[in-house]
Amino acid sequence: MSSSPIPPAVVIAVSFNDGNYSPPSDSSQLSTTTTPSTLSAPAFLLAHPPGGYTALQTAGGPFRPVALAAHIRRLCETVRKIYFTDEKTNNDNDNETDGSTGVRVLREWSNEETAARPLVELMQRAARAWVNADPARRNHTGFEVKITVLVALSKETGLIVAAHCDELHKRALSPTRVLVAGAPRVNPTAKGSQWVRTRAPLQAALTPPYTECILTDAAHNLYEGLTSNFCVLALPPDTTHDPYVACASAQYILMGTILQIVIDGCKELGVTFRWQFPNVADHSGASETAAVAAAGGKPVTPSSIWGGAFIASTTRGVLPIEEIAFPDGR
């Protein structure tokens, strides 16, 4: 008789059965429950109330996370932006609890000093549980994982601190194709799980061969992808100036950890990196007529042309773009 297939993921959640919702000062005392899961990471997020989250990958084995400190910092910053600022990423402000205890403990889980070690412990346990769930994974050879961590608070469920772990299936490194579609995010600098819900229609519209949507505005500036950052290699018209890498300013996008690696790499290689909107009028294929159309009928002098473009994300790494489909059909 054949055995049941092993679920592809695990979910590990912090248990608050003792009524103590604060992060333990000794992370080894963190109380957790582990559940095998068939949910994908997006489905895991959608199964819980909106909150702050981060998704990291490993490199060199399932216990070697990439840019761990940056992920912890971004998660804590996101939780603070969602629950403790006037600009909230949740559409439903009732997701906050009324009690001072809920607010207090959420502040503790959004403070790197108190939350970092328990969150790292949670991630390590998630990776360990995923590895131990299948004997084939226990040699650690060739396996990388993606760990998604959620911190959320609602009246219905109370405080949720949970992690989802599954295998990181890296996409092919061959060039990809993208669409230009969709408006920029309302609160781009916060990595809130509400965005998973908001982006669903654009995600559903992605059909092969296209793998990503690049968000744009009325001025045809290009911001970021649904799950990636977008950059171009800009070639100034004045050949006395060197090419540079351009990306929408960090205040308008969610700056990913892979993008930070790109920035660090540019610095190391002596390549200029600029926080500057790529614009449709600058595309290397834009003729004078197309540039005029892209600006709503107003003549435009491109600030540069593109020598190339790429997207960057946890699951893709840095992936070159071979085709960009613009709203006017170019």
Secondary structure in CASP SS format (residue, H / E / C, confidence):
PFRMAT SS
TARGET T0000
AUTHOR 0000-0000-0000
METHOD secondary structure of the structure
MODEL  1
M C 1.00
S C 1.00
S C 1.00
S C 1.00
P C 1.00
I C 1.00
P C 1.00
P C 1.00
A E 1.00
V E 1.00
V E 1.00
I E 1.00
A E 1.00
V E 1.00
S C 1.00
F C 1.00
N C 1.00
D C 1.00
G C 1.00
N C 1.00
Y C 1.00
S C 1.00
P C 1.00
P C 1.00
S C 1.00
D C 1.00
S H 1.00
S H 1.00
Q H 1.00
L C 1.00
S C 1.00
T E 1.00
T E 1.00
T E 1.00
T E 1.00
P E 1.00
S E 1.00
T C 1.00
L C 1.00
S C 1.00
A H 1.00
P H 1.00
A H 1.00
F H 1.00
L H 1.00
L H 1.00
A C 1.00
H C 1.00
P C 1.00
P C 1.00
G C 1.00
G E 1.00
Y E 1.00
T E 1.00
A E 1.00
L E 1.00
Q E 1.00
T E 1.00
A C 1.00
G C 1.00
G C 1.00
P C 1.00
F C 1.00
R C 1.00
P E 1.00
V C 1.00
A C 1.00
L H 1.00
A H 1.00
A H 1.00
H H 1.00
I H 1.00
R H 1.00
R H 1.00
L H 1.00
C H 1.00
E H 1.00
T H 1.00
V H 1.00
R H 1.00
K H 1.00
I H 1.00
Y H 1.00
F C 1.00
T C 1.00
D C 1.00
E C 1.00
K C 1.00
T C 1.00
N C 1.00
N C 1.00
D C 1.00
N H 1.00
D H 1.00
N H 1.00
E C 1.00
T C 1.00
D C 1.00
G C 1.00
S H 1.00
T H 1.00
G H 1.00
V H 1.00
R H 1.00
V H 1.00
L H 1.00
R H 1.00
E H 1.00
W H 1.00
S C 1.00
N C 1.00
E H 1.00
E H 1.00
T H 1.00
A H 1.00
A H 1.00
R H 1.00
P H 1.00
L H 1.00
V H 1.00
E H 1.00
L H 1.00
M H 1.00
Q H 1.00
R H 1.00
A H 1.00
A H 1.00
R H 1.00
A H 1.00
W H 1.00
V H 1.00
N H 1.00
A C 1.00
D C 1.00
P H 1.00
A H 1.00
R H 1.00
R C 1.00
N C 1.00
H C 1.00
T C 1.00
G C 1.00
F C 1.00
E C 1.00
V E 1.00
K E 1.00
I E 1.00
T E 1.00
V E 1.00
L E 1.00
V E 1.00
A E 1.00
L E 1.00
S E 1.00
K C 1.00
E C 1.00
T C 1.00
G E 1.00
L E 1.00
I E 1.00
V E 1.00
A E 1.00
A E 1.00
H E 1.00
C E 1.00
D E 1.00
E E 1.00
L C 1.00
H C 1.00
K C 1.00
R C 1.00
A C 1.00
L C 1.00
S C 1.00
P C 1.00
T E 1.00
R E 1.00
V E 1.00
L E 1.00
V E 1.00
A C 1.00
G C 1.00
A C 1.00
P C 1.00
R C 1.00
V C 1.00
N C 1.00
P C 1.00
T C 1.00
A C 1.00
K C 1.00
G E 1.00
S C 1.00
Q H 1.00
W H 1.00
V H 1.00
R H 1.00
T H 1.00
R C 1.00
A H 1.00
P H 1.00
L H 1.00
Q H 1.00
A H 1.00
A H 1.00
L C 1.00
T C 1.00
P C 1.00
P C 1.00
Y E 1.00
T E 1.00
E E 1.00
C E 1.00
I E 1.00
L E 1.00
T E 1.00
D C 1.00
A C 1.00
A C 1.00
H C 1.00
N E 1.00
L E 1.00
Y E 1.00
E E 1.00
G E 1.00
L C 1.00
T C 1.00
S C 1.00
N E 1.00
F E 1.00
C E 1.00
V E 1.00
L E 1.00
A E 1.00
L E 1.00
P C 1.00
P C 1.00
D C 1.00
T C 1.00
T C 1.00
H C 1.00
D C 1.00
P C 1.00
Y E 1.00
V E 1.00
A E 1.00
C E 1.00
A C 1.00
S C 1.00
A H 1.00
Q H 1.00
Y H 1.00
I C 1.00
L C 1.00
M C 1.00
G C 1.00
T H 1.00
I H 1.00
L H 1.00
Q H 1.00
I H 1.00
V H 1.00
I H 1.00
D H 1.00
G H 1.00
C H 1.00
K H 1.00
E H 1.00
L H 1.00
G C 1.00
V C 1.00
T E 1.00
F E 1.00
R E 1.00
W E 1.00
Q C 1.00
F C 1.00
P C 1.00
N E 1.00
V H 1.00
A H 1.00
D H 1.00
H C 1.00
S C 1.00
G C 1.00
A C 1.00
S C 1.00
E H 1.00
T H 1.00
A H 1.00
A H 1.00
V H 1.00
A H 1.00
A H 1.00
A C 1.00
G C 1.00
G C 1.00
K C 1.00
P C 1.00
V C 1.00
T C 1.00
P C 1.00
S C 1.00
S C 1.00
I E 1.00
W E 1.00
G E 1.00
G E 1.00
A E 1.00
F E 1.00
I E 1.00
A E 1.00
S E 1.00
T C 1.00
T C 1.00
R C 1.00
G E 1.00
V E 1.00
L E 1.00
P E 1.00
I E 1.00
E E 1.00
E E 1.00
I E 1.00
A E 1.00
F C 1.00
P C 1.00
D C 1.00
G C 1.00
R C 1.00
END
